[in-house]
Amino acid sequence: MKRSTAKFERVGIIANSGKTSSRSVVREAVKLITKSGREAWCDEETAVAAGIDVARCEHAHALSRKVDFILVCGGDGTMLRVARDLRGARTPLLGLNVGALGFLTDVPSTGLPRALEQLWRGEFTIDRRALMEVVGRAGDRTLRAVALNDFVVSHGVVSRLIEIEVSVDGEVLTTYRGDGLIVSSPTGSTAYSLSAGGAVVCPNAEVFSLTPICPHTLSNRAVIIPLSSQIDVKIVSERLETVLSADGTLLAELNAGDTIRIRRSSDSVRFMHLTGNSFFKTLRHKLHWRGSAI
C-alpha cells in the first residue's frame, strides 16, 4: 500500500441502480466533482437511473479506460460486482457506503464532500487486492469464473449433509461432511467466512482461508494456506444437490465426481483508502470492538 500523488481530471461513478438512495448520492457527487473543475463520467445504467446528463460509457470496463478513479456508490455487493467487472484494470475504486455494514466501502455517503476534498489534496493510499478464479467442469459444462471474496460449495435447497474431498497442491487435506465449504481470499475473510467461524485476515496477507460450514465432525476447523496454493474440490455426495457460488452469485450445480480447482487469479483490483482509514479501524468500527476496560 502506498500514498499516491495522482492528479485527477476525470472521475467515474458507478452506482447500484436498484437502491433509490444511491441516486441522490450520484447527483451530489456529480455536482461536487463538476464544481471542483473536474469531469464526472458514469456508466450508462447509473446515468439513466440517476436522471443526469453527463459523459457516459456503456459499461464499467469502458468507463475505467476513460477516468482516473471510480466512485462506487452502494454496498459491498456493488463493490464486488464492479471489482469482478474491472478485473485486470489499473483504475482504482473508492467505495461510498449507501448500504448497511460495508467492509469494502470506506466512506459513508454523508462524508462524500470531505472525502472528495481529501482526494483532491492527495490524502489517500492505494492497495491491490488479489482476485480468485475457479476452473473445472460441472457435468458437461466448462467452468471459469473470478471472485473477490469467496467461492462456496454448499448444499442446494434440501438441507442435508454433503460430502466433499479437498486437496491442496495435489495432497488430500480431508473429506468434509457438512453444509459446505467456503474458500475465501484475504479480502473475503470478513464476509461469509467470518459468519461461519473463520479467522479475520488482513487484506494484504498472502493466504487463502478454508472454512467448513456446520461441519459434522467437531475437529474440522478453518485452515489457512498460502495464496499460491491450488485447491481441488471433488464432489463425493450422490443424489444430493450441490451448488457452487462466487461472491454470493450462483455459478453452477455440481454432480458426484465433478472436480473444481480454485487458485489465485493473475488479475487483481485496486482499492483507494483515505488517509486516516485502516483495516483495523474498520474492524473496530464495524464490529463494535473496544479496548480493555481494566
Legacy VTK file of the C-alpha trace (Angstrom):
# vtk DataFile Version 3.0
C-alpha trace
ASCII
DATASET POLYDATA
POINTS 294 float
0.000 0.000 0.000
1.392 3.404 -0.864
0.342 7.023 -0.949
-0.403 8.353 -4.417
0.308 11.795 -5.861
-2.024 11.395 -8.845
-3.809 14.467 -10.173
-7.407 13.810 -11.125
-9.194 15.271 -14.128
-11.972 12.725 -14.762
-13.886 10.858 -12.075
-16.090 7.857 -12.823
-19.238 6.998 -10.881
-20.965 3.614 -10.747
-23.980 3.016 -8.522
-26.361 0.279 -7.533
-29.297 1.434 -9.645
-31.611 -0.735 -7.559
-31.012 1.422 -4.476
-33.173 4.523 -4.638
-30.971 6.247 -2.065
-27.900 5.894 -4.287
-29.423 8.073 -6.999
-29.337 11.232 -4.893
-25.756 10.401 -3.864
-24.760 10.141 -7.534
-26.330 13.517 -8.287
-24.491 15.089 -5.327
-21.212 13.532 -6.449
-21.613 14.898 -9.980
-22.336 18.358 -8.584
-19.261 18.339 -6.315
-16.941 16.931 -8.970
-18.089 19.476 -11.557
-17.801 22.327 -9.053
-14.160 21.348 -8.444
-13.402 21.845 -12.145
-13.202 18.147 -12.958
-15.285 15.974 -15.259
-17.811 13.429 -13.969
-18.408 10.289 -16.013
-20.902 7.455 -15.428
-21.739 4.107 -16.900
-24.976 4.100 -18.896
-27.084 2.351 -16.240
-26.045 4.758 -13.476
-26.660 7.860 -15.590
-30.153 6.697 -16.604
-31.127 5.666 -13.059
-29.962 8.982 -11.568
-31.536 11.006 -14.385
-28.391 13.014 -15.104
-26.836 14.329 -18.294
-23.114 13.556 -18.061
-20.437 11.936 -20.180
-21.063 8.205 -20.120
-19.776 4.826 -21.218
-21.739 1.693 -21.994
-20.275 -0.419 -19.204
-17.817 -0.390 -16.284
-14.746 -1.629 -18.132
-15.107 1.018 -20.826
-15.558 3.647 -18.109
-12.343 2.537 -16.386
-10.365 3.432 -19.514
-11.704 6.998 -19.529
-11.312 8.080 -15.889
-8.651 8.412 -13.179
-10.623 6.632 -10.462
-14.165 5.357 -9.874
-16.562 6.170 -7.043
-18.700 3.084 -6.360
-21.984 4.036 -4.694
-23.776 1.171 -2.966
-22.836 -1.590 -0.553
-20.334 -4.418 -0.566
-22.361 -6.255 -3.210
-21.905 -3.363 -5.625
-18.176 -3.239 -4.903
-17.877 -6.974 -5.554
-19.696 -6.681 -8.879
-17.570 -3.755 -10.059
-14.341 -5.430 -8.900
-15.163 -8.505 -10.987
-16.152 -6.373 -13.985
-12.876 -4.421 -13.817
-10.533 -7.365 -13.200
-7.124 -6.526 -14.575
-7.833 -2.788 -14.916
-5.489 -0.382 -13.107
-8.202 2.176 -12.339
-8.663 2.316 -8.540
-12.040 2.134 -6.774
-13.320 4.077 -3.777
-16.412 2.649 -2.099
-19.149 5.039 -0.963
-21.377 3.232 1.520
-25.074 3.508 0.738
-25.649 0.061 2.261
-25.516 -1.365 5.761
-22.363 -2.954 7.274
-19.933 -2.474 4.392
-16.342 -3.704 4.855
-15.386 -2.759 1.285
-16.969 0.690 1.220
-14.633 3.076 3.046
-16.678 6.268 3.029
-20.205 6.847 4.424
-22.419 8.639 1.911
-22.741 11.568 4.338
-18.966 12.001 4.213
-18.758 12.489 0.432
-17.820 16.227 0.393
-14.992 15.725 2.881
-13.787 12.578 1.099
-13.520 14.361 -2.245
-11.585 17.222 -0.676
-9.111 14.699 0.735
-8.748 13.088 -2.677
-8.082 16.425 -4.377
-5.308 17.050 -1.799
-3.773 13.640 -2.438
-4.610 12.335 1.042
-5.174 8.695 0.124
-3.424 5.391 -0.410
-3.965 2.613 -2.946
-3.667 -1.093 -2.319
-4.021 -4.072 -4.633
-6.403 -6.888 -3.734
-5.993 -10.426 -5.023
-8.777 -11.991 -7.074
-9.511 -15.726 -7.095
-10.505 -17.909 -10.013
-12.211 -21.265 -10.365
-11.799 -23.660 -13.278
-13.259 -27.107 -13.848
-16.312 -28.905 -15.135
-19.868 -29.193 -13.906
-21.307 -32.160 -15.803
-20.748 -31.330 -19.480
-20.241 -27.624 -18.798
-16.836 -25.930 -18.544
-16.463 -23.561 -15.603
-14.263 -20.475 -15.381
-15.073 -17.522 -13.140
-13.445 -14.985 -10.815
-14.353 -13.758 -7.332
-13.027 -11.169 -4.918
-14.430 -12.529 -1.639
-15.056 -16.247 -1.910
-16.155 -19.379 -3.673
-18.657 -21.520 -1.761
-19.597 -25.158 -2.322
-22.810 -25.920 -0.447
-25.990 -27.958 -0.451
-28.929 -26.797 -2.547
-32.497 -26.228 -1.393
-32.603 -29.534 0.522
-30.876 -29.070 3.877
-28.846 -32.288 4.062
-25.177 -33.036 4.676
-22.971 -33.068 1.610
-19.578 -34.733 1.299
-16.627 -33.130 -0.492
-12.979 -34.142 -0.769
-10.444 -31.327 -0.635
-6.834 -31.489 -1.834
-4.170 -28.775 -1.606
-1.370 -28.830 -4.197
-2.154 -32.428 -5.044
-2.251 -33.735 -1.449
-5.546 -34.745 0.133
-6.392 -32.477 3.065
-9.612 -34.110 4.261
-13.145 -35.080 3.325
-15.659 -32.614 4.730
-19.179 -33.649 5.686
-21.477 -30.761 6.499
-23.342 -27.894 4.875
-20.413 -26.968 2.655
-17.060 -25.213 2.386
-16.002 -21.574 1.951
-12.745 -20.807 0.157
-12.065 -17.135 0.790
-9.437 -14.606 -0.204
-7.912 -12.283 2.423
-10.486 -9.655 1.430
-13.302 -12.189 1.858
-12.339 -13.183 5.400
-14.796 -10.605 6.807
-17.687 -11.890 4.682
-19.353 -15.338 4.792
-16.215 -16.940 6.237
-16.414 -14.728 9.331
-20.062 -15.699 9.877
-19.076 -19.372 9.665
-16.385 -19.018 12.343
-13.368 -18.323 10.145
-10.455 -16.109 11.135
-10.231 -12.403 10.312
-7.338 -11.987 7.871
-5.544 -8.765 6.920
-6.311 -7.921 3.276
-2.621 -7.844 2.338
-1.912 -11.312 3.776
-0.912 -13.848 1.112
-3.287 -16.622 2.207
-6.499 -18.496 1.451
-8.921 -19.471 4.214
-10.763 -22.803 4.020
-13.773 -22.607 6.347
-16.213 -25.526 6.701
-19.900 -24.660 7.086
-21.532 -26.505 10.008
-19.136 -29.481 9.821
-20.427 -32.827 11.094
-17.016 -33.584 12.637
-16.206 -31.239 15.510
-12.459 -31.447 14.812
-12.916 -29.757 11.422
-11.704 -26.179 11.727
-10.787 -23.347 9.399
-7.417 -23.882 7.681
-5.102 -21.130 6.436
-2.925 -21.985 3.405
-0.628 -19.983 1.078
-2.274 -17.886 -1.625
-0.043 -19.660 -4.138
-1.828 -22.973 -3.439
-4.119 -24.818 -5.818
-7.234 -26.167 -4.115
-9.108 -29.077 -5.701
-12.641 -29.761 -4.506
-14.223 -33.071 -5.561
-17.903 -33.783 -5.053
-18.410 -37.126 -3.317
-22.131 -36.892 -2.481
-24.535 -38.728 -4.761
-28.224 -37.963 -5.313
-27.862 -34.668 -3.430
-27.915 -31.191 -4.957
-24.568 -29.421 -4.549
-24.011 -25.896 -5.840
-21.073 -23.569 -6.448
-21.348 -19.812 -5.932
-18.948 -16.890 -6.400
-19.324 -13.832 -4.163
-22.887 -14.928 -3.379
-23.876 -15.464 -7.026
-24.840 -18.973 -8.157
-22.461 -20.357 -10.790
-23.422 -23.995 -11.310
-24.874 -27.182 -9.904
-22.220 -29.829 -9.252
-22.654 -33.589 -9.514
-20.879 -36.547 -7.913
-17.396 -36.867 -9.403
-17.162 -33.233 -10.550
-13.894 -31.552 -9.542
-13.179 -27.832 -9.491
-9.854 -26.069 -8.930
-9.589 -22.781 -7.053
-6.441 -20.662 -7.245
-5.197 -17.102 -7.254
-6.123 -15.188 -10.388
-3.484 -13.405 -12.437
-5.779 -10.351 -12.270
-6.292 -8.064 -9.286
-8.246 -4.961 -8.325
-7.044 -1.664 -6.808
-8.795 -0.008 -3.847
-8.379 3.564 -2.605
-8.346 4.444 1.103
-8.489 7.907 2.589
-5.589 8.861 4.851
-6.572 8.054 8.413
-8.607 4.978 7.492
-7.229 1.487 8.076
-8.347 -2.136 8.145
-8.082 -2.288 11.945
-10.028 0.938 12.336
-12.750 -0.520 10.113
-12.862 -3.691 12.238
-13.201 -1.699 15.455
-15.979 0.406 13.973
-17.949 -2.257 12.066
-17.670 -4.994 14.708
-18.029 -2.614 17.680
-14.718 -3.735 19.184
-13.370 -1.830 22.166
-10.171 -1.847 24.240
-9.897 -3.369 27.679
-11.915 -1.680 30.422
-9.350 -2.699 33.055
LINES 1 295
294 0 1 2 3 4 5 6 7 8 9 10 11 12 13 14 15 16 17 18 19 20 21 22 23 24 25 26 27 28 29 30 31 32 33 34 35 36 37 38 39 40 41 42 43 44 45 46 47 48 49 50 51 52 53 54 55 56 57 58 59 60 61 62 63 64 65 66 67 68 69 70 71 72 73 74 75 76 77 78 79 80 81 82 83 84 85 86 87 88 89 90 91 92 93 94 95 96 97 98 99 100 101 102 103 104 105 106 107 108 109 110 111 112 113 114 115 116 117 118 119 120 121 122 123 124 125 126 127 128 129 130 131 132 133 134 135 136 137 138 139 140 141 142 143 144 145 146 147 148 149 150 151 152 153 154 155 156 157 158 159 160 161 162 163 164 165 166 167 168 169 170 171 172 173 174 175 176 177 178 179 180 181 182 183 184 185 186 187 188 189 190 191 192 193 194 195 196 197 198 199 200 201 202 203 204 205 206 207 208 209 210 211 212 213 214 215 216 217 218 219 220 221 222 223 224 225 226 227 228 229 230 231 232 233 234 235 236 237 238 239 240 241 242 243 244 245 246 247 248 249 250 251 252 253 254 255 256 257 258 259 260 261 262 263 264 265 266 267 268 269 270 271 272 273 274 275 276 277 278 279 280 281 282 283 284 285 286 287 288 289 290 291 292 293
